[in-house]
Protein backbone atom coordinates (compact mmCIF):
# COMPACT_ATOMS: atom_id res chain seq x y z
CA UNK A 1 0.00 0.00 0.00
CA UNK A 2 1.52 3.33 -0.96
CA UNK A 3 0.49 6.69 0.37
CA UNK A 4 0.24 8.71 -2.77
CA UNK A 5 -1.79 10.36 -5.43
CA UNK A 6 -2.13 8.27 -8.56
CA UNK A 7 -0.10 9.74 -11.41
CA UNK A 8 -1.25 9.89 -14.99
CA UNK A 9 -0.97 6.72 -17.08
CA UNK A 10 2.03 6.33 -19.38
CA UNK A 11 1.62 6.57 -23.15
CA UNK A 12 1.23 3.22 -24.91
CA UNK A 13 4.52 1.66 -25.96
CA UNK A 14 4.98 0.59 -29.55
CA UNK A 15 5.85 -2.93 -28.41
CA UNK A 16 2.42 -3.24 -26.83
CA UNK A 17 0.38 -1.28 -29.34
CA UNK A 18 -0.90 -4.33 -31.25
CA UNK A 19 -3.23 -6.85 -29.60
CA UNK A 20 -1.42 -10.03 -28.58
CA UNK A 21 -2.68 -13.51 -29.18
CA UNK A 22 -4.71 -14.68 -26.21
CA UNK A 23 -3.21 -17.42 -24.07
CA UNK A 24 -5.10 -20.61 -23.36
CA UNK A 25 -7.81 -20.14 -20.73
CA UNK A 26 -6.50 -20.30 -17.18
CA UNK A 27 -8.00 -21.15 -13.82
CA UNK A 28 -9.13 -18.21 -11.65
CA UNK A 29 -6.68 -16.57 -9.28
CA UNK A 30 -6.27 -19.22 -6.55
CA UNK A 31 -6.67 -16.88 -3.56
CA UNK A 32 -10.31 -15.81 -3.83
CA UNK A 33 -10.82 -13.95 -0.51
CA UNK A 34 -7.64 -12.44 0.93
CA UNK A 35 -6.56 -9.78 3.39
CA UNK A 36 -3.31 -7.79 3.47
CA UNK A 37 -1.31 -7.92 6.71
CA UNK A 38 -0.33 -4.30 6.18
CA UNK A 39 1.67 -1.84 8.30
CA UNK A 40 3.67 -4.63 9.94
CA UNK A 41 6.60 -6.23 8.10
CA UNK A 42 6.72 -3.57 5.40
CA UNK A 43 7.55 -0.95 8.03
CA UNK A 44 11.31 -0.38 8.45
CA UNK A 45 10.96 -2.64 11.50
CA UNK A 46 7.85 -4.54 12.54
CA UNK A 47 5.94 -2.43 15.04
CA UNK A 48 7.26 0.92 13.81
CA UNK A 49 3.85 1.67 12.31
CA UNK A 50 1.84 0.47 15.28
CA UNK A 51 1.02 -3.11 14.33
CA UNK A 52 2.76 -6.41 14.94
CA UNK A 53 1.27 -9.57 13.47
CA UNK A 54 -0.07 -11.94 16.11
CA UNK A 55 -0.44 -15.61 15.23
CA UNK A 56 -3.99 -15.78 16.71
CA UNK A 57 -4.93 -13.10 14.16
CA UNK A 58 -4.22 -15.64 11.41
CA UNK A 59 -6.60 -18.07 13.09
CA UNK A 60 -9.25 -15.33 13.21
CA UNK A 61 -8.69 -14.59 9.53
CA UNK A 62 -9.15 -18.24 8.62
CA UNK A 63 -12.22 -18.59 10.82
CA UNK A 64 -13.86 -15.50 9.27
CA UNK A 65 -13.82 -17.14 5.83
CA UNK A 66 -10.69 -15.73 4.21
CA UNK A 67 -8.67 -18.24 2.21
CA UNK A 68 -5.38 -16.36 2.17
CA UNK A 69 -3.23 -13.45 3.29
CA UNK A 70 -0.91 -11.15 1.43
CA UNK A 71 2.24 -10.52 3.45
CA UNK A 72 4.02 -7.27 2.49
CA UNK A 73 7.67 -7.37 3.59
CA UNK A 74 10.41 -4.74 3.34
CA UNK A 75 13.15 -7.24 2.52
CA UNK A 76 15.66 -4.59 1.50
CA UNK A 77 15.78 -3.18 5.05
CA UNK A 78 17.11 -6.53 6.29
CA UNK A 79 19.35 -7.74 3.44
CA UNK A 80 23.05 -7.27 2.94
CA UNK A 81 24.26 -4.60 0.55
CA UNK A 82 26.74 -6.88 -1.25
CA UNK A 83 26.43 -10.40 -2.69
CA UNK A 84 24.95 -12.77 -1.69
CA UNK A 85 22.53 -10.19 -0.16
CA UNK A 86 21.85 -12.44 2.82
CA UNK A 87 18.94 -11.75 5.15
CA UNK A 88 19.38 -11.71 8.93
CA UNK A 89 18.55 -14.87 10.83
CA UNK A 90 16.09 -13.30 13.26
CA UNK A 91 14.26 -11.64 10.40
CA UNK A 92 14.06 -14.92 8.47
CA UNK A 93 12.70 -16.68 11.54
CA UNK A 94 9.98 -14.07 11.94
CA UNK A 95 8.88 -14.26 8.30
CA UNK A 96 8.99 -18.06 8.44
CA UNK A 97 6.93 -18.09 11.62
CA UNK A 98 4.09 -16.19 9.94
CA UNK A 99 4.31 -18.02 6.61
CA UNK A 100 4.40 -21.46 8.21
CA UNK A 101 1.57 -20.74 10.64
CA UNK A 102 -0.68 -19.39 7.89
CA UNK A 103 0.06 -22.29 5.54
CA UNK A 104 -0.52 -24.71 8.41
CA UNK A 105 -4.01 -23.26 8.85
CA UNK A 106 -4.77 -23.90 5.19
CA UNK A 107 -4.41 -20.24 4.20
CA UNK A 108 -2.55 -19.27 1.06
CA UNK A 109 0.29 -16.77 1.52
CA UNK A 110 1.20 -14.15 -1.09
CA UNK A 111 4.72 -13.04 -0.12
CA UNK A 112 5.28 -9.53 -1.45
CA UNK A 113 8.45 -7.41 -1.63
CA UNK A 114 7.11 -4.05 -0.50
CA UNK A 115 8.45 -0.49 -0.30
CA UNK A 116 11.76 -1.09 -2.05
CA UNK A 117 12.05 2.66 -2.47
CA UNK A 118 15.69 2.70 -3.60
CA UNK A 119 14.82 0.39 -6.48
CA UNK A 120 12.08 2.83 -7.51
CA UNK A 121 14.49 5.78 -7.55
CA UNK A 122 17.81 4.09 -8.45
CA UNK A 123 16.99 1.17 -10.74
CA UNK A 124 20.45 0.73 -12.25
CA UNK A 125 22.19 0.72 -8.87
CA UNK A 126 19.67 -1.56 -7.21
CA UNK A 127 18.95 -4.06 -10.00
CA UNK A 128 21.57 -6.63 -9.01
CA UNK A 129 20.59 -6.41 -5.35
CA UNK A 130 16.90 -6.86 -6.21
CA UNK A 131 17.61 -9.93 -8.30
CA UNK A 132 20.03 -11.22 -5.67
CA UNK A 133 17.46 -10.92 -2.91
CA UNK A 134 14.96 -12.85 -4.99
CA UNK A 135 17.57 -15.52 -5.61
CA UNK A 136 17.90 -15.86 -1.82
CA UNK A 137 14.13 -15.82 -1.22
CA UNK A 138 13.30 -18.31 -3.96
CA UNK A 139 15.98 -20.72 -2.77
CA UNK A 140 14.89 -20.37 0.85
CA UNK A 141 11.29 -21.30 -0.04
CA UNK A 142 12.12 -23.84 -2.74
CA UNK A 143 10.42 -26.66 -0.80
CA UNK A 144 7.41 -24.69 0.44
CA UNK A 145 3.87 -25.88 -0.36
CA UNK A 146 2.13 -24.64 -3.49
CA UNK A 147 0.04 -22.35 -1.29
CA UNK A 148 2.99 -19.95 -1.11
CA UNK A 149 2.78 -17.34 -3.91
CA UNK A 150 5.61 -14.91 -4.71
CA UNK A 151 5.07 -11.27 -5.69
CA UNK A 152 8.42 -9.68 -6.57
CA UNK A 153 7.71 -5.93 -6.95
CA UNK A 154 4.93 -3.93 -5.31
CA UNK A 155 3.56 -0.83 -7.05
CA UNK A 156 6.29 0.14 -9.52
CA UNK A 157 5.87 3.82 -10.31
CA UNK A 158 7.51 6.95 -11.60
CA UNK A 159 9.56 7.85 -14.67
CA UNK A 160 12.07 5.02 -14.20
CA UNK A 161 9.37 2.39 -14.53
CA UNK A 162 7.64 2.90 -17.82
CA UNK A 163 6.33 -0.37 -19.18
CA UNK A 164 9.45 -1.34 -21.18
CA UNK A 165 11.85 -1.03 -18.23
CA UNK A 166 9.41 -2.78 -15.92
CA UNK A 167 8.85 -5.67 -18.30
CA UNK A 168 12.62 -6.18 -18.66
CA UNK A 169 13.10 -6.41 -14.89
CA UNK A 170 10.07 -8.66 -14.43
CA UNK A 171 11.36 -11.03 -17.12
CA UNK A 172 14.71 -11.25 -15.31
CA UNK A 173 13.28 -11.77 -11.83
CA UNK A 174 10.96 -14.52 -13.07
CA UNK A 175 14.00 -16.27 -14.57
CA UNK A 176 15.87 -15.97 -11.26
CA UNK A 177 12.97 -17.40 -9.26
CA UNK A 178 12.54 -20.28 -11.70
CA UNK A 179 16.26 -21.06 -11.62
CA UNK A 180 16.48 -21.02 -7.82
CA UNK A 181 13.85 -23.61 -7.05
CA UNK A 182 10.61 -21.91 -8.04
CA UNK A 183 10.02 -23.67 -11.33
CA UNK A 184 6.35 -24.37 -10.53
CA UNK A 185 5.75 -21.51 -8.08
CA UNK A 186 2.95 -19.06 -8.93
CA UNK A 187 4.44 -15.61 -9.49
CA UNK A 188 2.26 -12.50 -9.31
CA UNK A 189 3.17 -9.43 -11.36
CA UNK A 190 1.50 -6.09 -12.01
CA UNK A 191 1.77 -3.05 -14.28
CA UNK A 192 3.33 0.32 -13.52
CA UNK A 193 1.67 3.51 -12.27
CA UNK A 194 1.18 1.94 -8.80
CA UNK A 195 -0.37 -1.19 -10.40
CA UNK A 196 -3.21 0.94 -11.67
CA UNK A 197 -5.85 -0.81 -13.79
CA UNK A 198 -5.41 1.72 -16.60
CA UNK A 199 -1.68 0.88 -16.82
CA UNK A 200 -2.51 -2.64 -18.04
CA UNK A 201 -2.90 -1.36 -21.60
CA UNK A 202 0.81 -0.46 -21.82
CA UNK A 203 2.20 -3.64 -20.23
CA UNK A 204 2.45 -7.40 -20.61
CA UNK A 205 3.90 -10.00 -18.22
CA UNK A 206 6.79 -12.11 -19.46
CA UNK A 207 5.83 -15.26 -21.28
CA UNK A 208 5.72 -18.49 -19.34
CA UNK A 209 3.60 -20.68 -17.13
CA UNK A 210 2.33 -19.98 -13.61
CA UNK A 211 2.14 -16.19 -13.87
CA UNK A 212 -0.87 -14.25 -12.59
CA UNK A 213 -1.63 -10.52 -12.59
CA UNK A 214 -2.56 -8.23 -9.70
CA UNK A 215 -3.86 -4.66 -9.88
CA UNK A 216 -4.62 -2.22 -7.06
CA UNK A 217 -7.64 0.01 -6.69
CA UNK A 218 -8.25 3.12 -4.55
CA UNK A 219 -10.54 5.22 -6.74
CA UNK A 220 -11.57 7.92 -6.25
CA UNK A 221 -8.23 8.53 -4.52
CA UNK A 222 -9.60 11.69 -2.91
CA UNK A 223 -12.26 9.54 -1.25
CA UNK A 224 -10.21 6.52 -0.16
CA UNK A 225 -7.33 8.70 1.08
CA UNK A 226 -9.33 11.66 2.35
CA UNK A 227 -7.73 13.45 5.31
CA UNK A 228 -5.12 10.70 5.61
CA UNK A 229 -2.95 11.76 8.54
CA UNK A 230 0.30 10.36 7.08
CA UNK A 231 -0.09 12.64 4.03
CA UNK A 232 -0.12 15.80 6.11
CA UNK A 233 -0.97 18.93 4.14
CA UNK A 234 -1.09 16.87 0.93
CA UNK A 235 -4.03 14.79 2.12
CA UNK A 236 -6.98 15.15 -0.27
CA UNK A 237 -10.44 16.32 0.73
CA UNK A 238 -13.35 14.58 -0.97
CA UNK A 239 -15.95 17.19 -0.08
CA UNK A 240 -19.11 15.08 -0.33
CA UNK A 241 -20.62 11.74 0.58
CA UNK A 242 -19.64 8.77 -1.59
CA UNK A 243 -22.30 6.31 -2.75
CA UNK A 244 -24.36 7.61 -5.65
CA UNK A 245 -25.34 5.27 -8.47
CA UNK A 246 -22.70 6.95 -10.62
CA UNK A 247 -20.08 6.37 -7.90
CA UNK A 248 -20.85 2.66 -7.75
CA UNK A 249 -20.98 2.31 -11.53
CA UNK A 250 -17.51 3.82 -11.83
CA UNK A 251 -16.06 1.20 -9.47
CA UNK A 252 -17.75 -1.59 -11.43
CA UNK A 253 -16.49 -0.20 -14.74
CA UNK A 254 -12.90 -0.08 -13.54
CA UNK A 255 -12.95 -3.65 -12.26
CA UNK A 256 -14.69 -4.83 -15.42
CA UNK A 257 -11.80 -3.29 -17.37
CA UNK A 258 -9.33 -5.44 -15.44
CA UNK A 259 -11.45 -8.51 -16.13
CA UNK A 260 -11.60 -7.74 -19.85
CA UNK A 261 -7.82 -7.38 -20.06
CA UNK A 262 -7.31 -10.69 -18.25
CA UNK A 263 -9.80 -12.43 -20.52
CA UNK A 264 -8.14 -11.02 -23.64
CA UNK A 265 -4.62 -12.08 -22.68
CA UNK A 266 -5.43 -15.20 -20.68
CA UNK A 267 -4.26 -14.29 -17.16
CA UNK A 268 -5.80 -15.01 -13.78
CA UNK A 269 -6.58 -11.61 -12.23
CA UNK A 270 -6.52 -10.33 -8.66
CA UNK A 271 -7.54 -7.06 -7.06
CA UNK A 272 -4.54 -7.22 -4.75
CA UNK A 273 -5.27 -4.06 -2.74
CA UNK A 274 -8.44 -2.04 -2.21
CA UNK A 275 -9.75 -0.15 0.79
CA UNK A 276 -10.71 3.14 2.43
CA UNK A 277 -8.88 4.77 5.32
CA UNK A 278 -10.50 5.41 8.70
CA UNK A 279 -10.89 9.16 8.13
CA UNK A 280 -13.89 8.38 5.90
CA UNK A 281 -17.26 7.75 7.61
CA UNK A 282 -17.71 4.06 8.38
CA UNK A 283 -20.96 3.73 6.42
CA UNK A 284 -19.25 5.04 3.29
CA UNK A 285 -16.21 2.79 3.83
CA UNK A 286 -18.61 -0.14 4.04
CA UNK A 287 -20.53 0.85 0.90
CA UNK A 288 -17.36 1.32 -1.17
CA UNK A 289 -15.83 -1.95 0.08
CA UNK A 290 -18.99 -3.90 -0.65
CA UNK A 291 -19.22 -2.41 -4.15
CA UNK A 292 -15.63 -3.31 -4.99
CA UNK A 293 -15.94 -6.83 -3.57
CA UNK A 294 -19.21 -7.49 -5.42
CA UNK A 295 -17.62 -6.30 -8.67
CA UNK A 296 -14.73 -8.72 -8.14
CA UNK A 297 -17.20 -11.57 -7.73
CA UNK A 298 -19.22 -10.49 -10.76
CA UNK A 299 -16.13 -10.35 -12.98
CA UNK A 300 -14.22 -13.31 -11.56
CA UNK A 301 -11.29 -11.52 -9.89
CA UNK A 302 -9.74 -12.78 -6.70
CA UNK A 303 -9.68 -10.04 -4.06
CA UNK A 304 -7.37 -9.09 -1.21
CA UNK A 305 -8.58 -6.21 0.93
CA UNK A 306 -6.20 -3.57 2.37
CA UNK A 307 -5.78 -4.09 5.21
CA UNK A 308 -6.18 -6.13 8.37
CA UNK A 309 -5.25 -3.74 11.19
CA UNK A 310 -3.35 -0.79 9.73
CA UNK A 311 -4.68 2.56 8.51
CA UNK A 312 -7.47 0.93 6.44
CA UNK A 313 -8.49 -1.67 9.04
CA UNK A 314 -11.18 -4.30 9.00
CA UNK A 315 -10.03 -5.46 12.47
CA UNK A 316 -10.55 -3.54 15.72
CA UNK A 317 -7.31 -3.92 17.68
CA UNK A 318 -8.92 -2.64 20.89
CA UNK A 319 -11.78 -5.14 20.79
CA UNK A 320 -9.67 -7.85 19.11
CA UNK A 321 -12.49 -8.54 16.67
CA UNK A 322 -13.49 -7.79 13.11
CA UNK A 323 -15.40 -4.55 12.57
CA UNK A 324 -18.84 -6.09 12.01
CA UNK A 325 -19.98 -3.78 9.22
CA UNK A 326 -16.81 -4.33 7.19
CA UNK A 327 -16.83 -8.07 7.83
CA UNK A 328 -20.37 -8.17 6.46
CA UNK A 329 -19.37 -6.04 3.47
CA UNK A 330 -16.84 -8.73 2.59
CA UNK A 331 -18.80 -11.81 3.62
CA UNK A 332 -22.48 -11.15 3.07
CA UNK A 333 -24.36 -14.38 2.43
CA UNK A 334 -25.07 -13.55 -1.21
CA UNK A 335 -21.34 -13.17 -1.83
CA UNK A 336 -20.52 -16.43 -0.07
CA UNK A 337 -23.00 -18.35 -2.23
CA UNK A 338 -21.66 -16.77 -5.42
CA UNK A 339 -18.05 -17.59 -4.55
CA UNK A 340 -18.51 -21.21 -3.48
Steps between C-alpha positions, in 0.01 A plus 500: 500500500652833404397836633475702186297665234466291187703647215385515142528183291800461270459524123461165324829344395546393141587148614157469658296696249372195309267248665681182602374152440297383797650226714311181571229547763631484855350415836387794717745664737541235773460734799136607473449686832818651644608766746825699508700487824598862447700746712700221664793340316512766230583762763876557542465274805189310604309711750632835377159575350299380797418142405674170561351184353366263764463133412145483648406768245571246225262257668235774512556574132454135409193465720336809345504336156813641338702249300829688496715791612732730314815563702678825404865490610774763475774250418751765398512641855633165624724379215870547450621767261748272320469148356352263600258758653432275798209569733544504878417184690254657743317666214480172307364324807228761540390481136511120514294497818216690332522317167509156660217572743275635225574210265442258787151645544424436134536866401686597186784750546591762239852611597556851367817712482366836613634856520831440325529875458864504387413269212226744397741795496832331410418208271846456349674499838248272666428250221762243599402522866131455414571193291742371763243530776250307292761233438533466879123504560417251226768259619391535862140407411583246230330218694199697624146381420326624187291729720795740518479761220783743420446864402835659412429875462222700664363810326773597253458868421664813371705590193751217547230237467327551171369173364812403300740531795256325731444211262877449464548477877197275546629263231835478681357448848268225376804325350687530831210357700457212256872422508522504880237241577176670401441324171133430580440786745220745415649845444282811518591807295333834435527804273656837576334819625451343847345187340216713373236325288544753219873416478417148378461628144871590478639182659525124462645240739789289376404185318489177694288281721373570852481879474199694628424873500407729789370857482424744782198723537439811714271710281397770549834561673363816661234285666705198609788718624300796627660679796761225530717606793825360354461728195497816708415813303488294179206292619205536261154617600209326330240761589184289475349166591598203283234254384294630210402266218764668285762442772423129515487465122847651470645238736331221304626639169859512620495143628326382184789654305747285693288193431485577128878536479551169681251326273666641188852394596419188700617591852346428838422840655506628857398827660800484731427816701183702553369689800404829664683663789338564838461875443200422277163437671455131577175467304671631187804275554260207521308599186817547293653173625184305427477649150859410416469148642173434315659619175789258553253215541298608197809514278691204642793679667655374819506774764731595785379788714738764644542448784460296816593739782690795354367835378221337293398240760231237496615384847448692825824462696339628821214250490711229332218431256400575144309824446156346444386731221817445297498126564146490363600713201753231412304192603132566445312177436429583136873538438582174676252308284634658181861418587454138607 
